[in-house]
Amino acid sequence: MKDKDLGSLFLDGLKDIYYAERKILKALPKMARAAQSEMLRDAFLKHKEETETQKERLDQVFEALGKRAAGKTCPAIDGILEEGEEIMDQYKGMASIDAGLVAAAQAVEHYEMARYTTLSSWATLLGHTDAAKLLMETLAEEQATEKALAQLAKTDANKAAMAA
């Protein structure tokens, strides 16, 4: 068996996050429909548009590496999204659903931030400057989304859940 180096690990990580972004694209409209707050619904729809751009950036990264854009099953994101599905099922129509949806979305964002931090670092080490810039751009968006979700939880979703 051939030794796998950092380049192989980087490519595997790209495939992982590519799969994750595609799964997230499918989950965000469901989360928007489940949200009771218009602000949360709008936040999910806005992030869906950002996620489409992030997937396109990953396409560019694969292209820059001379590789075909492809995902590989990521049990971590599958599990995180499954937890979000459970919240949508168990808290449907309840005042606490938005707090649960924000928490689920934050878990997704934290996973993505961890991946993009690592991938941008590896891209830099491997000399893939353009890829590193694209990955860092996405990382900044993920950080901004998590910050917005935290604020939404603090000022809206958690208070609505407590009031019920």
C-alpha positions as CSV (number, residue, x, y, z in Angstrom):
1,M,0.0,0.0,0.0
2,K,1.3,3.4,-1.0
3,D,2.0,5.9,1.9
4,K,-0.4,8.7,2.1
5,D,1.1,12.1,2.5
6,L,-0.3,15.5,3.5
7,G,-1.4,16.1,-0.1
8,S,-3.6,12.9,0.1
9,L,-5.0,14.0,3.4
10,F,-5.8,17.5,2.0
11,L,-7.6,15.9,-1.0
12,D,-9.6,13.6,1.4
13,G,-10.5,16.7,3.5
14,L,-11.7,18.5,0.4
15,K,-13.9,15.6,-0.6
16,D,-15.3,15.5,2.9
17,I,-16.2,19.2,3.0
18,Y,-17.5,19.0,-0.6
19,Y,-19.9,16.2,0.5
20,A,-20.8,18.3,3.6
21,E,-21.6,21.4,1.7
22,R,-23.9,19.5,-0.7
23,K,-25.7,17.9,2.2
24,I,-26.1,21.3,3.9
25,L,-27.5,22.8,0.7
26,K,-30.3,20.2,1.0
27,A,-30.9,20.8,4.7
28,L,-31.1,24.6,4.8
29,P,-34.4,24.9,2.9
30,K,-35.9,22.4,5.3
31,M,-34.6,24.3,8.3
32,A,-36.0,27.5,6.8
33,R,-39.4,26.0,6.4
34,A,-39.3,24.7,10.0
35,A,-38.3,28.0,11.5
36,Q,-41.0,30.1,13.2
37,S,-39.1,33.3,13.2
38,E,-39.0,35.2,10.0
39,M,-35.5,36.4,10.9
40,L,-34.2,32.9,11.4
41,R,-35.9,31.8,8.2
42,D,-34.2,34.6,6.3
43,A,-30.9,33.7,7.9
44,F,-31.1,30.1,6.7
45,L,-32.1,31.2,3.2
46,K,-29.2,33.7,3.1
47,H,-26.8,31.0,4.2
48,K,-28.1,28.7,1.5
49,E,-27.0,31.3,-1.1
50,E,-23.6,31.6,0.6
51,T,-23.3,27.8,0.7
52,E,-23.9,27.6,-3.1
53,T,-21.0,30.1,-3.5
54,Q,-18.9,28.0,-1.1
55,K,-19.5,24.9,-3.1
56,E,-18.5,26.8,-6.3
57,R,-15.3,27.8,-4.5
58,L,-14.6,24.2,-3.8
59,D,-15.2,23.4,-7.4
60,Q,-12.5,26.0,-8.2
61,V,-10.1,24.4,-5.6
62,F,-10.5,21.0,-7.2
63,E,-10.0,22.5,-10.6
64,A,-6.8,24.3,-9.5
65,L,-5.5,20.9,-8.2
66,G,-6.3,19.2,-11.5
67,K,-8.8,17.0,-9.7
68,R,-12.5,16.2,-10.4
69,A,-14.8,17.7,-7.8
70,A,-16.2,14.8,-5.8
71,G,-17.4,14.2,-2.3
72,K,-16.9,11.3,0.0
73,T,-19.3,10.3,2.7
74,C,-18.8,12.2,5.9
75,P,-20.4,10.5,8.9
76,A,-19.8,13.6,11.0
77,I,-21.9,15.9,9.0
78,D,-24.5,13.2,8.5
79,G,-24.8,12.9,12.3
80,I,-25.0,16.6,12.9
81,L,-27.7,17.0,10.2
82,E,-29.6,14.0,11.6
83,E,-29.7,15.8,15.0
84,G,-31.2,18.8,13.2
85,E,-33.8,16.6,11.6
86,E,-34.7,15.2,15.1
87,I,-35.2,18.7,16.4
88,M,-37.5,19.6,13.5
89,D,-39.5,16.4,14.1
90,Q,-39.7,16.6,17.9
91,Y,-40.2,20.4,18.3
92,K,-42.4,21.1,15.3
93,G,-44.9,23.9,16.1
94,M,-43.4,24.6,19.6
95,A,-41.9,27.9,20.7
96,S,-38.6,26.2,21.4
97,I,-38.0,25.0,17.8
98,D,-36.1,28.1,16.8
99,A,-33.7,27.7,19.7
100,G,-33.1,24.1,18.7
101,L,-32.6,25.0,15.0
102,V,-30.1,27.7,15.9
103,A,-28.2,25.2,18.0
104,A,-28.2,22.7,15.2
105,A,-27.0,25.3,12.7
106,Q,-24.3,26.3,15.1
107,A,-23.1,22.7,15.3
108,V,-22.9,22.7,11.5
109,E,-21.0,26.0,11.5
110,H,-18.5,24.8,14.1
111,Y,-17.8,21.6,12.1
112,E,-17.3,23.7,8.9
113,M,-15.0,26.2,10.7
114,A,-12.8,23.3,11.9
115,R,-12.6,21.8,8.5
116,Y,-11.9,25.1,6.6
117,T,-9.3,26.1,9.2
118,T,-7.4,22.9,8.7
119,L,-7.8,22.8,4.9
120,S,-6.6,26.4,4.5
121,S,-3.6,25.7,6.6
122,W,-2.7,22.6,4.7
123,A,-3.2,24.4,1.4
124,T,-0.8,27.0,2.5
125,L,1.8,24.4,3.6
126,L,1.4,22.5,0.3
127,G,1.9,25.7,-1.7
128,H,-1.6,25.9,-3.0
129,T,-1.9,29.7,-2.6
130,D,-5.0,30.2,-4.6
131,A,-6.8,27.3,-2.9
132,A,-5.8,28.6,0.5
133,K,-7.3,32.0,-0.4
134,L,-10.6,30.5,-1.5
135,L,-10.8,28.3,1.6
136,M,-10.0,31.2,3.9
137,E,-12.7,33.3,2.2
138,T,-15.2,30.5,3.0
139,L,-13.9,30.2,6.5
140,A,-14.5,34.0,7.1
141,E,-18.1,33.5,5.9
142,E,-18.7,30.5,8.2
143,Q,-17.3,32.5,11.1
144,A,-19.7,35.4,10.3
145,T,-22.6,33.1,10.0
146,E,-21.9,31.5,13.4
147,K,-21.6,34.9,15.0
148,A,-24.9,36.0,13.4
149,L,-26.6,32.7,14.7
150,A,-25.2,33.3,18.2
151,Q,-26.7,36.8,18.2
152,L,-30.0,35.5,16.9
153,A,-30.1,32.9,19.6
154,K,-29.3,35.6,22.3
155,T,-31.8,38.2,21.1
156,D,-34.6,36.1,19.7
157,A,-34.7,32.3,19.6
158,N,-33.7,31.5,23.2
159,K,-35.9,34.3,24.6
160,A,-38.9,33.0,22.6
161,A,-38.2,29.4,23.9
162,M,-38.1,30.7,27.5
163,A,-41.3,32.7,27.2
164,A,-43.3,29.6,26.3
